[in-house]
Amino acid sequence: MRIVFIGGGNMATAMLGGLLQQGFAAADLSVVEPGAERRAELARDFGVGTVAVEDALPEAEVAVLAVKPQQLAAVAKARASELAGRLVISIAAGVRMADLDRWLGGAARLVRVMPNTPALVRAGVSGAWLGPQAGAADREAADRILRAIGSVVWVEREEQLDAITAISGSGPAYVFHFIESLTAAARELGFDAETARTLAYGTFDGAVKLALGSADDAATLRGKVTSKGGTTAAALARMNELGVQAAIVDAARAAQLRAGELADEFGRD
């Protein structure tokens, strides 16, 4: 399977590295990138072919649109004839498939994807939706590509990608905010910056590993480390008083709403 990436930014880089680790040949991967210096870096680091934006697209069965959402309309319209008949995977956040299909003239088979930043360390979670013109073979090809950067959740309706955005797309920022807050608490309790980082980051990393390796759900695991009348119970009681869980749910709803608003904005011609 030959794949061309239109855009050579961080997510494309993550996917290239993952695909090469999975055994894809560098000769089957290529990148369209406007910057000459960036093209040289991609060729040097991954051994893939690179072309400038004014050049014709390399031969490939699959094209991955890895440009910024604000640029996607112009890129899609400019490449519509070349992308006709190909499987096109869009990882541009917030651009609805109907808009992309219109820009491409309705001649490509589409998959829309919402990845997240842990893809940069091959630990991403991507939400994906198969367009109506794409088939089972297209889903299998897209799934293989996306698993190069982590796990994949396929949704039945495109609007569910807004919810994916709210949970896993924006989710790393929520996690970083929690780590940031726990680090600040450690500093407040008297630890220096290096020790505070070790305590906060190590605790989070260990808790996630414990959770992933357990058959118990998060609520059960929480209960197992919460002794009645103990220190953890006191902390969790205060969090409940402050409505921490409700705030997180409300925050995810706000992210979902904003995802829909951005899709409306990006879809305007």
CYANA upper distance limits for C-alpha pairs under 8 A (distance plus 0.5 A):
  1 MET  CA     28 ASP  CA      7.38
  1 MET  CA     60 ALA  CA      7.99
  1 MET  CA     61 GLU  CA      7.07
  1 MET  CA     62 VAL  CA      8.13
  2 ARG  CA     28 ASP  CA      5.07
  2 ARG  CA     29 LEU  CA      6.47
  2 ARG  CA     59 GLU  CA      7.91
  2 ARG  CA     60 ALA  CA      5.07
  2 ARG  CA     61 GLU  CA      6.10
  2 ARG  CA     62 VAL  CA      6.94
  3 ILE  CA     28 ASP  CA      6.81
  3 ILE  CA     29 LEU  CA      5.60
  3 ILE  CA     30 SER  CA      7.01
  3 ILE  CA     60 ALA  CA      5.65
  3 ILE  CA     61 GLU  CA      6.78
  3 ILE  CA     62 VAL  CA      5.31
  3 ILE  CA     63 ALA  CA      6.24
  3 ILE  CA     64 VAL  CA      7.82
  4 VAL  CA     29 LEU  CA      6.37
  4 VAL  CA     30 SER  CA      5.25
  4 VAL  CA     31 VAL  CA      6.03
  4 VAL  CA     32 VAL  CA      7.86
  4 VAL  CA     57 LEU  CA      8.23
  4 VAL  CA     58 PRO  CA      7.37
  4 VAL  CA     59 GLU  CA      8.34
  4 VAL  CA     60 ALA  CA      6.50
  4 VAL  CA     62 VAL  CA      6.89
  4 VAL  CA     63 ALA  CA      5.37
  4 VAL  CA     64 VAL  CA      6.75
  5 PHE  CA     12 ALA  CA      7.31
  5 PHE  CA     29 LEU  CA      8.33
  5 PHE  CA     30 SER  CA      6.70
  5 PHE  CA     31 VAL  CA      5.10
  5 PHE  CA     32 VAL  CA      6.58
  5 PHE  CA     63 ALA  CA      6.31
  5 PHE  CA     64 VAL  CA      5.24
  5 PHE  CA     65 LEU  CA      6.72
  5 PHE  CA     66 ALA  CA      7.05
  6 ILE  CA     31 VAL  CA      6.38
  6 ILE  CA     32 VAL  CA      5.24
  6 ILE  CA     33 GLU  CA      7.25
  6 ILE  CA     63 ALA  CA      7.62
  6 ILE  CA     64 VAL  CA      6.58
  6 ILE  CA     65 LEU  CA      5.61
  6 ILE  CA     66 ALA  CA      6.13
  6 ILE  CA     67 VAL  CA      7.24
  7 GLY  CA     12 ALA  CA      7.41
  7 GLY  CA     31 VAL  CA      7.15
  7 GLY  CA     32 VAL  CA      6.16
  7 GLY  CA     33 GLU  CA      5.78
  7 GLY  CA     34 PRO  CA      8.45
  7 GLY  CA     65 LEU  CA      7.30
  7 GLY  CA     66 ALA  CA      5.39
  7 GLY  CA     67 VAL  CA      5.59
  8 GLY  CA     12 ALA  CA      5.88
  8 GLY  CA     13 THR  CA      6.88
  8 GLY  CA     31 VAL  CA      6.78
  8 GLY  CA     32 VAL  CA      7.36
  8 GLY  CA     33 GLU  CA      6.05
  8 GLY  CA     38 ARG  CA      8.14
  8 GLY  CA     39 ARG  CA      8.44
  8 GLY  CA     42 LEU  CA      8.31
  8 GLY  CA     66 ALA  CA      7.59
  8 GLY  CA     67 VAL  CA      8.45
  9 GLY  CA     13 THR  CA      6.58
  9 GLY  CA     66 ALA  CA      7.80
  9 GLY  CA     67 VAL  CA      8.19
 10 ASN  CA     14 ALA  CA      6.68
 10 ASN  CA    120 LEU  CA      7.70
 11 MET  CA     15 MET  CA      6.74
 11 MET  CA     66 ALA  CA      7.65
 11 MET  CA    117 THR  CA      8.22
 11 MET  CA    119 ALA  CA      7.65
 11 MET  CA    120 LEU  CA      7.22
 12 ALA  CA     16 LEU  CA      6.59
 12 ALA  CA     66 ALA  CA      6.70
 13 THR  CA     17 GLY  CA      6.74
 13 THR  CA    120 LEU  CA      8.39
 14 ALA  CA     18 GLY  CA      6.71
 14 ALA  CA    119 ALA  CA      6.76
 14 ALA  CA    120 LEU  CA      5.43
 14 ALA  CA    121 VAL  CA      7.81
 14 ALA  CA    122 ARG  CA      7.66
 14 ALA  CA    149 ILE  CA      7.17
 15 MET  CA     19 LEU  CA      6.49
 15 MET  CA    119 ALA  CA      8.26
 15 MET  CA    145 ILE  CA      8.07
 15 MET  CA    146 LEU  CA      7.99
 15 MET  CA    148 ALA  CA      6.71
 15 MET  CA    149 ILE  CA      6.39
 16 LEU  CA     20 LEU  CA      6.71
 16 LEU  CA     29 LEU  CA      8.23
 16 LEU  CA     46 PHE  CA      7.94
 17 GLY  CA     21 GLN  CA      6.76
 17 GLY  CA     46 PHE  CA      7.77
 18 GLY  CA     22 GLN  CA      6.73
 18 GLY  CA    122 ARG  CA      7.21
 18 GLY  CA    148 ALA  CA      4.92
 18 GLY  CA    149 ILE  CA      6.20
 19 LEU  CA     23 GLY  CA      7.03
 19 LEU  CA     24 PHE  CA      5.99
 19 LEU  CA    145 ILE  CA      7.34
 19 LEU  CA    148 ALA  CA      5.85
 20 LEU  CA     24 PHE  CA      5.40
 20 LEU  CA     25 ALA  CA      6.97
 20 LEU  CA     26 ALA  CA      7.28
 21 GLN  CA    148 ALA  CA      8.32
 22 GLN  CA    148 ALA  CA      7.22
 24 PHE  CA     28 ASP  CA      7.67
 25 ALA  CA     29 LEU  CA      7.57
 26 ALA  CA     30 SER  CA      8.39
 26 ALA  CA     46 PHE  CA      7.48
 26 ALA  CA     47 GLY  CA      6.28
 26 ALA  CA     48 VAL  CA      5.53
 26 ALA  CA     49 GLY  CA      8.33
 27 ALA  CA     47 GLY  CA      8.18
 27 ALA  CA     48 VAL  CA      6.59
 27 ALA  CA     49 GLY  CA      7.50
 28 ASP  CA     48 VAL  CA      8.26
 28 ASP  CA     60 ALA  CA      8.38
 29 LEU  CA     48 VAL  CA      6.14
 29 LEU  CA     49 GLY  CA      7.18
 30 SER  CA     48 VAL  CA      5.89
 30 SER  CA     49 GLY  CA      5.06
 30 SER  CA     50 THR  CA      5.98
 30 SER  CA     51 VAL  CA      8.30
 30 SER  CA     58 PRO  CA      7.64
 31 VAL  CA     39 ARG  CA      8.44
 31 VAL  CA     48 VAL  CA      7.89
 31 VAL  CA     49 GLY  CA      6.90
 31 VAL  CA     50 THR  CA      5.26
 31 VAL  CA     51 VAL  CA      6.88
 32 VAL  CA     50 THR  CA      6.33
 32 VAL  CA     51 VAL  CA      5.47
 32 VAL  CA     52 ALA  CA      6.21
 32 VAL  CA     53 VAL  CA      6.42
 32 VAL  CA     57 LEU  CA      8.00
 33 GLU  CA     38 ARG  CA      7.71
 33 GLU  CA     39 ARG  CA      6.65
 33 GLU  CA     50 THR  CA      7.51
 33 GLU  CA     51 VAL  CA      6.86
 33 GLU  CA     52 ALA  CA      5.95
 33 GLU  CA     53 VAL  CA      6.57
 34 PRO  CA     38 ARG  CA      8.43
 34 PRO  CA     39 ARG  CA      8.21
 34 PRO  CA     52 ALA  CA      5.73
 34 PRO  CA     53 VAL  CA      5.85
 35 GLY  CA     39 ARG  CA      6.67
 35 GLY  CA     52 ALA  CA      8.00
 36 ALA  CA     40 ALA  CA      6.80
 36 ALA  CA     52 ALA  CA      8.08
 37 GLU  CA     41 GLU  CA      6.86
 38 ARG  CA     42 LEU  CA      6.75
 39 ARG  CA     43 ALA  CA      6.71
 39 ARG  CA     50 THR  CA      6.35
 39 ARG  CA     51 VAL  CA      7.91
 40 ALA  CA     44 ARG  CA      6.56
 41 GLU  CA     45 ASP  CA      6.40
 42 LEU  CA     46 PHE  CA      6.21
 42 LEU  CA     47 GLY  CA      7.56
 42 LEU  CA     48 VAL  CA      7.28
 42 LEU  CA     50 THR  CA      8.00
 43 ALA  CA     47 GLY  CA      5.14
 43 ALA  CA     48 VAL  CA      5.59
 43 ALA  CA     49 GLY  CA      6.71
 43 ALA  CA     50 THR  CA      7.18
 51 VAL  CA     55 ASP  CA      6.67
 51 VAL  CA     56 ALA  CA      8.47
 51 VAL  CA     57 LEU  CA      8.30
 57 LEU  CA     82 GLU  CA      7.44
 60 ALA  CA     86 ARG  CA      8.47
 61 GLU  CA     86 ARG  CA      6.15
 61 GLU  CA     87 LEU  CA      6.95
 62 VAL  CA     86 ARG  CA      6.36
 62 VAL  CA     87 LEU  CA      5.33
 62 VAL  CA     88 VAL  CA      6.38
 62 VAL  CA     89 ILE  CA      7.98
 63 ALA  CA     83 LEU  CA      7.98
 63 ALA  CA     86 ARG  CA      7.53
 63 ALA  CA     87 LEU  CA      6.80
 63 ALA  CA     88 VAL  CA      5.34
 63 ALA  CA     89 ILE  CA      6.72
 64 VAL  CA     88 VAL  CA      6.34
 64 VAL  CA     89 ILE  CA      5.21
 64 VAL  CA     90 SER  CA      6.38
 64 VAL  CA     91 ILE  CA      7.83
 65 LEU  CA     72 LEU  CA      8.36
 65 LEU  CA     88 VAL  CA      7.61
 65 LEU  CA     89 ILE  CA      6.55
 65 LEU  CA     90 SER  CA      5.22
 65 LEU  CA     91 ILE  CA      6.65
 65 LEU  CA     92 ALA  CA      7.45
 66 ALA  CA     90 SER  CA      7.19
 66 ALA  CA     91 ILE  CA      6.20
 66 ALA  CA     92 ALA  CA      6.67
 67 VAL  CA     71 GLN  CA      6.86
 67 VAL  CA     72 LEU  CA      6.74
 67 VAL  CA     91 ILE  CA      8.42
 67 VAL  CA     92 ALA  CA      6.80
 68 LYS  CA     72 LEU  CA      6.88
 68 LYS  CA     92 ALA  CA      6.47
 68 LYS  CA     93 ALA  CA      8.34
 69 PRO  CA     73 ALA  CA      8.40
 69 PRO  CA     92 ALA  CA      5.60
 69 PRO  CA     93 ALA  CA      6.63
 69 PRO  CA     94 GLY  CA      7.44
 69 PRO  CA     95 VAL  CA      7.00
 69 PRO  CA    266 PHE  CA      7.23
 70 GLN  CA    266 PHE  CA      6.87
 71 GLN  CA     75 VAL  CA      6.77
 72 LEU  CA     76 ALA  CA      6.33
 72 LEU  CA     92 ALA  CA      7.92
 72 LEU  CA    100 LEU  CA      8.49
 73 ALA  CA     77 LYS  CA      6.61
 73 ALA  CA    100 LEU  CA      7.65
 73 ALA  CA    103 TRP  CA      6.78
 73 ALA  CA    269 ASP  CA      7.99
 74 ALA  CA     78 ALA  CA      6.62
 75 VAL  CA     79 ARG  CA      6.66
 76 ALA  CA     80 ALA  CA      6.11
 76 ALA  CA    100 LEU  CA      7.69
 76 ALA  CA    103 TRP  CA      6.27
 76 ALA  CA    104 LEU  CA      6.17
 77 LYS  CA    103 TRP  CA      5.68
 77 LYS  CA    104 LEU  CA      6.32
 79 ARG  CA     83 LEU  CA      6.60
 79 ARG  CA    104 LEU  CA      8.05
 80 ALA  CA     84 ALA  CA      6.73
 80 ALA  CA    103 TRP  CA      7.67
 80 ALA  CA    104 LEU  CA      5.01
 80 ALA  CA    105 GLY  CA      7.05
 80 ALA  CA    107 ALA  CA      8.44
 81 SER  CA    104 LEU  CA      8.10
 83 LEU  CA     88 VAL  CA      7.90
 83 LEU  CA    104 LEU  CA      8.03
 83 LEU  CA    107 ALA  CA      8.16
 83 LEU  CA    108 ALA  CA      6.78
 84 ALA  CA    104 LEU  CA      8.04
 84 ALA  CA    107 ALA  CA      5.22
 84 ALA  CA    108 ALA  CA      5.32
 85 GLY  CA    107 ALA  CA      6.36
 85 GLY  CA    108 ALA  CA      5.40
 85 GLY  CA    109 ARG  CA      7.25
 86 ARG  CA    108 ALA  CA      5.95
 86 ARG  CA    109 ARG  CA      6.66
 87 LEU  CA    108 ALA  CA      6.72
 87 LEU  CA    109 ARG  CA      5.28
 87 LEU  CA    110 LEU  CA      6.45
 87 LEU  CA    111 VAL  CA      8.15
 87 LEU  CA    134 ALA  CA      8.17
 87 LEU  CA    138 ASP  CA      7.26
 88 VAL  CA    108 ALA  CA      7.01
 88 VAL  CA    109 ARG  CA      6.45
 88 VAL  CA    110 LEU  CA      5.44
 88 VAL  CA    111 VAL  CA      6.80
 89 ILE  CA    110 LEU  CA      6.43
 89 ILE  CA    111 VAL  CA      5.26
 89 ILE  CA    112 ARG  CA      6.38
 89 ILE  CA    113 VAL  CA      7.53
 89 ILE  CA    142 ALA  CA      7.78
 90 SER  CA    110 LEU  CA      8.06
 90 SER  CA    111 VAL  CA      6.83
 90 SER  CA    112 ARG  CA      5.49
 90 SER  CA    113 VAL  CA      6.41
 91 ILE  CA    112 ARG  CA      6.90
 91 ILE  CA    113 VAL  CA      5.39
 91 ILE  CA    114 MET  CA      6.39
 91 ILE  CA    115 PRO  CA      7.28
 92 ALA  CA    113 VAL  CA      8.03
 92 ALA  CA    114 MET  CA      7.95
 93 ALA  CA    113 VAL  CA      8.25
 93 ALA  CA    114 MET  CA      6.58
 94 GLY  CA    162 ASP  CA      8.36
 94 GLY  CA    259 ALA  CA      6.55
 94 GLY  CA    260 GLY  CA      7.80
 94 GLY  CA    262 LEU  CA      6.44
 94 GLY  CA    263 ALA  CA      5.15
 94 GLY  CA    266 PHE  CA      7.66
 95 VAL  CA     99 ASP  CA      7.53
 95 VAL  CA    100 LEU  CA      7.57
 95 VAL  CA    262 LEU  CA      8.44
 95 VAL  CA    263 ALA  CA      5.68
 95 VAL  CA    266 PHE  CA      6.57
 95 VAL  CA    267 GLY  CA      6.93
 96 ARG  CA    100 LEU  CA      6.98
 96 ARG  CA    112 ARG  CA      8.37
 96 ARG  CA    158 GLU  CA      8.49
 96 ARG  CA    263 ALA  CA      6.66
 96 ARG  CA    267 GLY  CA      7.52
 97 MET  CA    101 ASP  CA      6.36
 97 MET  CA    110 LEU  CA      7.95
 97 MET  CA    111 VAL  CA      8.47
 97 MET  CA    112 ARG  CA      7.11
 97 MET  CA    131 GLY  CA      7.88
 98 ALA  CA    102 ARG  CA      6.64
 99 ASP  CA    103 TRP  CA      6.78
 99 ASP  CA    267 GLY  CA      6.12
100 LEU  CA    104 LEU  CA      6.68
101 ASP  CA    105 GLY  CA      6.61
101 ASP  CA    106 GLY  CA      5.47
101 ASP  CA    107 ALA  CA      8.16
101 ASP  CA    108 ALA  CA      7.87
101 ASP  CA    110 LEU  CA      8.17
102 ARG  CA    106 GLY  CA      6.36
104 LEU  CA    108 ALA  CA      7.46
108 ALA  CA    133 GLN  CA      8.39
109 ARG  CA    131 GLY  CA      7.41
109 ARG  CA    133 GLN  CA      5.90
109 ARG  CA    134 ALA  CA      5.39
109 ARG  CA    138 ASP  CA      8.48
110 LEU  CA    130 LEU  CA      7.20
110 LEU  CA    131 GLY  CA      5.64
110 LEU  CA    132 PRO  CA      8.43
110 LEU  CA    133 GLN  CA      7.53
110 LEU  CA    134 ALA  CA      6.61
111 VAL  CA    128 ALA  CA      7.43
111 VAL  CA    129 TRP  CA      6.27
111 VAL  CA    130 LEU  CA      5.28
111 VAL  CA    131 GLY  CA      6.00
111 VAL  CA    134 ALA  CA      7.96
111 VAL  CA    139 ARG  CA      8.31
111 VAL  CA    142 ALA  CA      8.01
112 ARG  CA    128 ALA  CA      6.21
112 ARG  CA    129 TRP  CA      5.83
112 ARG  CA    130 LEU  CA      7.21
112 ARG  CA    131 GLY  CA      7.93
113 VAL  CA    126 SER  CA      7.00
113 VAL  CA    127 GLY  CA      6.11
113 VAL  CA    128 ALA  CA      4.88
113 VAL  CA    129 TRP  CA      7.00
113 VAL  CA    161 LEU  CA      8.49
114 MET  CA    126 SER  CA      5.89
114 MET  CA    127 GLY  CA      5.49
114 MET  CA    128 ALA  CA      6.86
114 MET  CA    161 LEU  CA      7.33
114 MET  CA    164 ILE  CA      7.73
114 MET  CA    165 THR  CA      7.12
114 MET  CA    169 GLY  CA      7.19
115 PRO  CA    119 ALA  CA      7.67
115 PRO  CA    124 GLY  CA      7.25
115 PRO  CA    125 VAL  CA      6.55
115 PRO  CA    126 SER  CA      4.60
115 PRO  CA    127 GLY  CA      6.86
115 PRO  CA    168 SER  CA      8.48
115 PRO  CA    169 GLY  CA      6.82
116 ASN  CA    124 GLY  CA      6.18
116 ASN  CA    125 VAL  CA      6.63
116 ASN  CA    126 SER  CA      6.98
116 ASN  CA    168 SER  CA      6.97
116 ASN  CA    169 GLY  CA      5.30
116 ASN  CA    170 SER  CA      7.95
116 ASN  CA    172 PRO  CA      8.18
117 THR  CA    124 GLY  CA      7.00
117 THR  CA    169 GLY  CA      8.17
117 THR  CA    172 PRO  CA      7.78
118 PRO  CA    122 ARG  CA      7.03
118 PRO  CA    123 ALA  CA      5.56
118 PRO  CA    124 GLY  CA      4.93
118 PRO  CA    125 VAL  CA      8.10
118 PRO  CA    172 PRO  CA      8.17
119 ALA  CA    123 ALA  CA      5.64
119 ALA  CA    124 GLY  CA      4.35
119 ALA  CA    125 VAL  CA      7.71
119 ALA  CA    149 ILE  CA      5.37
119 ALA  CA    150 GLY  CA      6.79
120 LEU  CA    124 GLY  CA      7.88
120 LEU  CA    149 ILE  CA      7.78
121 VAL  CA    149 ILE  CA      7.96
122 ARG  CA    148 ALA  CA      7.34
122 ARG  CA    149 ILE  CA      4.67
122 ARG  CA    150 GLY  CA      5.72
123 ALA  CA    149 ILE  CA      6.62
123 ALA  CA    150 GLY  CA      5.15
123 ALA  CA    151 SER  CA      7.91
124 GLY  CA    149 ILE  CA      6.19
124 GLY  CA    150 GLY  CA      4.96
124 GLY  CA    151 SER  CA      6.79
125 VAL  CA    149 ILE  CA      8.44
125 VAL  CA    150 GLY  CA      6.23
125 VAL  CA    151 SER  CA      5.46
125 VAL  CA    152 VAL  CA      6.25
125 VAL  CA    153 VAL  CA      7.84
125 VAL  CA    168 SER  CA      7.07
126 SER  CA    146 LEU  CA      7.69
126 SER  CA    150 GLY  CA      7.92
126 SER  CA    151 SER  CA      6.83
126 SER  CA    152 VAL  CA      5.30
126 SER  CA    153 VAL  CA      6.63
126 SER  CA    168 SER  CA      8.31
127 GLY  CA    152 VAL  CA      6.39
127 GLY  CA    153 VAL  CA      5.30
127 GLY  CA    154 TRP  CA      6.32
127 GLY  CA    155 VAL  CA      7.44
127 GLY  CA    161 LEU  CA      6.94
127 GLY  CA    164 ILE  CA      6.59
128 ALA  CA    152 VAL  CA      7.49
128 ALA  CA    153 VAL  CA      6.67
128 ALA  CA    154 TRP  CA      5.28
128 ALA  CA    155 VAL  CA      6.65
128 ALA  CA    161 LEU  CA      7.86
129 TRP  CA    154 TRP  CA      6.33
129 TRP  CA    155 VAL  CA      6.01
129 TRP  CA    156 GLU  CA      7.31
129 TRP  CA    157 ARG  CA      7.56
129 TRP  CA    158 GLU  CA      6.53
129 TRP  CA    161 LEU  CA      8.17
130 LEU  CA    134 ALA  CA      6.84
130 LEU  CA    135 GLY  CA      8.34
130 LEU  CA    139 ARG  CA      7.09
130 LEU  CA    154 TRP  CA      8.45
134 ALA  CA    138 ASP  CA      6.39
134 ALA  CA    139 ARG  CA      7.90
135 GLY  CA    139 ARG  CA      6.90
136 ALA  CA    140 GLU  CA      6.72
137 ALA  CA    141 ALA  CA      6.69
138 ASP  CA    142 ALA  CA      6.60
139 ARG  CA    143 ASP  CA      6.42
140 GLU  CA    144 ARG  CA      6.69
141 ALA  CA    145 ILE  CA      6.88
142 ALA  CA    146 LEU  CA      6.60
143 ASP  CA    147 ARG  CA      6.53
143 ASP  CA    152 VAL  CA      7.50
144 ARG  CA    148 ALA  CA      7.38
145 ILE  CA    149 ILE  CA      8.44
146 LEU  CA    150 GLY  CA      7.34
146 LEU  CA    151 SER  CA      7.82
146 LEU  CA    152 VAL  CA      7.23
147 ARG  CA    151 SER  CA      5.94
147 ARG  CA    152 VAL  CA      7.00
155 VAL  CA    160 GLN  CA      6.93
155 VAL  CA    161 LEU  CA      7.81
156 GLU  CA    160 GLN  CA      8.09
157 ARG  CA    161 LEU  CA      8.29
158 GLU  CA    162 ASP  CA      8.48
159 GLU  CA    163 ALA  CA      7.99
160 GLN  CA    164 ILE  CA      6.86
161 LEU  CA    165 THR  CA      6.53
162 ASP  CA    166 ALA  CA      6.85
162 ASP  CA    256 GLN  CA      5.63
162 ASP  CA    257 LEU  CA      8.16
162 ASP  CA    259 ALA  CA      6.05
162 ASP  CA    260 GLY  CA      6.99
163 ALA  CA    167 ILE  CA      6.81
163 ALA  CA    252 ALA  CA      8.45
163 ALA  CA    253 ARG  CA      8.48
163 ALA  CA    256 GLN  CA      5.84
164 ILE  CA    168 SER  CA      6.21
164 ILE  CA    169 GLY  CA      6.76
165 THR  CA    169 GLY  CA      4.61
165 THR  CA    170 SER  CA      6.36
165 THR  CA    171 GLY  CA      8.46
165 THR  CA    255 ALA  CA      7.82
165 THR  CA    256 GLN  CA      7.15
165 THR  CA    259 ALA  CA      7.58
166 ALA  CA    170 SER  CA      5.98
166 ALA  CA    171 GLY  CA      7.27
166 ALA  CA    252 ALA  CA      5.52
166 ALA  CA    253 ARG  CA      7.47
166 ALA  CA    254 ALA  CA      8.39
166 ALA  CA    255 ALA  CA      5.40
166 ALA  CA    256 GLN  CA      5.46
166 ALA  CA    259 ALA  CA      8.25
167 ILE  CA    171 GLY  CA      5.53
167 ILE  CA    252 ALA  CA      6.89
168 SER  CA    172 PRO  CA      7.38
170 SER  CA    174 TYR  CA      7.56
170 SER  CA    255 ALA  CA      8.05
171 GLY  CA    175 VAL  CA      6.90
172 PRO  CA    176 PHE  CA      6.61
173 ALA  CA    177 HIS  CA      6.54
174 TYR  CA    178 PHE  CA      6.81
175 VAL  CA    179 ILE  CA      6.76
176 PHE  CA    180 GLU  CA      6.43
177 HIS  CA    181 SER  CA      6.59
178 PHE  CA    182 LEU  CA      6.62
179 ILE  CA    183 THR  CA      6.51
179 ILE  CA    200 ALA  CA      6.57
179 ILE  CA    201 TYR  CA      7.07
179 ILE  CA    204 PHE  CA      7.86
180 GLU  CA    184 ALA  CA      6.69
181 SER  CA    185 ALA  CA      6.70
182 LEU  CA    186 ALA  CA      6.80
182 LEU  CA    200 ALA  CA      6.23
183 THR  CA    187 ARG  CA      6.87
183 THR  CA    196 ALA  CA      5.81
183 THR  CA    197 ARG  CA      6.35
183 THR  CA    199 LEU  CA      8.09
183 THR  CA    200 ALA  CA      5.87
183 THR  CA    201 TYR  CA      8.49
184 ALA  CA    188 GLU  CA      6.64
184 ALA  CA    196 ALA  CA      8.16
185 ALA  CA    189 LEU  CA      6.70
186 ALA  CA    190 GLY  CA      7.09
186 ALA  CA    191 PHE  CA      6.28
186 ALA  CA    196 ALA  CA      5.66
186 ALA  CA    199 LEU  CA      8.21
186 ALA  CA    200 ALA  CA      8.13
187 ARG  CA    191 PHE  CA      5.36
187 ARG  CA    192 ASP  CA      6.64
187 ARG  CA    193 ALA  CA      7.15
187 ARG  CA    196 ALA  CA      6.51
191 PHE  CA    195 THR  CA      6.53
191 PHE  CA    196 ALA  CA      6.21
192 ASP  CA    196 ALA  CA      6.50
193 ALA  CA    197 ARG  CA      6.64
194 GLU  CA    198 THR  CA      6.78
195 THR  CA    199 LEU  CA      6.64
196 ALA  CA    200 ALA  CA      6.59
197 ARG  CA    201 TYR  CA      6.20
197 ARG  CA    202 GLY  CA      8.32
198 THR  CA    202 GLY  CA      6.03
199 LEU  CA    203 THR  CA      6.39
200 ALA  CA    204 PHE  CA      6.76
201 TYR  CA    205 ASP  CA      6.58
202 GLY  CA    206 GLY  CA      6.47
203 THR  CA    207 ALA  CA      6.52
204 PHE  CA    208 VAL  CA      6.70
205 ASP  CA    209 LYS  CA      6.77
206 GLY  CA    210 LEU  CA      6.58
207 ALA  CA    211 ALA  CA      6.62
208 VAL  CA    212 LEU  CA      6.57
209 LYS  CA    213 GLY  CA      6.64
210 LEU  CA    214 SER  CA      6.75
211 ALA  CA    215 ALA  CA      8.42
211 ALA  CA    216 ASP  CA      7.98
211 ALA  CA    217 ASP  CA      8.09
211 ALA  CA    218 ALA  CA      7.45
211 ALA  CA    221 LEU  CA      7.89
216 ASP  CA    220 THR  CA      6.42
216 ASP  CA    221 LEU  CA      6.80
217 ASP  CA    221 LEU  CA      6.86
218 ALA  CA    222 ARG  CA      6.55
219 ALA  CA    223 GLY  CA      6.75
220 THR  CA    224 LYS  CA      6.82
221 LEU  CA    225 VAL  CA      7.26
222 ARG  CA    226 THR  CA      6.85
223 GLY  CA    227 SER  CA      8.28
225 VAL  CA    232 THR  CA      7.93
226 THR  CA    230 GLY  CA      7.57
226 THR  CA    231 THR  CA      8.48
226 THR  CA    232 THR  CA      5.90
226 THR  CA    233 ALA  CA      6.03
227 SER  CA    231 THR  CA      8.28
227 SER  CA    232 THR  CA      7.48
227 SER  CA    233 ALA  CA      6.92
228 LYS  CA    233 ALA  CA      6.81
229 GLY  CA    233 ALA  CA      6.53
229 GLY  CA    234 ALA  CA      7.50
230 GLY  CA    234 ALA  CA      6.87
231 THR  CA    235 ALA  CA      6.88
232 THR  CA    236 LEU  CA      6.64
233 ALA  CA    237 ALA  CA      6.45
234 ALA  CA    238 ARG  CA      6.88
235 ALA  CA    239 MET  CA      6.88
236 LEU  CA    240 ASN  CA      6.67
237 ALA  CA    241 GLU  CA      6.74
238 ARG  CA    242 LEU  CA      6.77
239 MET  CA    243 GLY  CA      6.69
239 MET  CA    244 VAL  CA      5.98
239 MET  CA    245 GLN  CA      8.44
240 ASN  CA    244 VAL  CA      6.61
240 ASN  CA    245 GLN  CA      7.78
243 GLY  CA    247 ALA  CA      6.58
244 VAL  CA    248 ILE  CA      6.82
245 GLN  CA    249 VAL  CA      6.86
246 ALA  CA    250 ASP  CA      6.61
247 ALA  CA    251 ALA  CA      6.49
248 ILE  CA    252 ALA  CA      6.77
249 VAL  CA    253 ARG  CA      6.86
250 ASP  CA    254 ALA  CA      6.75
251 ALA  CA    255 ALA  CA      6.80
252 ALA  CA    256 GLN  CA      6.69
253 ARG  CA    257 LEU  CA      6.69
254 ALA  CA    258 ARG  CA      6.67
255 ALA  CA    259 ALA  CA      6.62
256 GLN  CA    260 GLY  CA      7.13
257 LEU  CA    261 GLU  CA      6.96
258 ARG  CA    262 LEU  CA      6.58
259 ALA  CA    263 ALA  CA      6.74
260 GLY  CA    264 ASP  CA      6.94
261 GLU  CA    265 GLU  CA      6.93
262 LEU  CA    266 PHE  CA      6.53
263 ALA  CA    267 GLY  CA      6.43
264 ASP  CA    268 ARG  CA      7.25
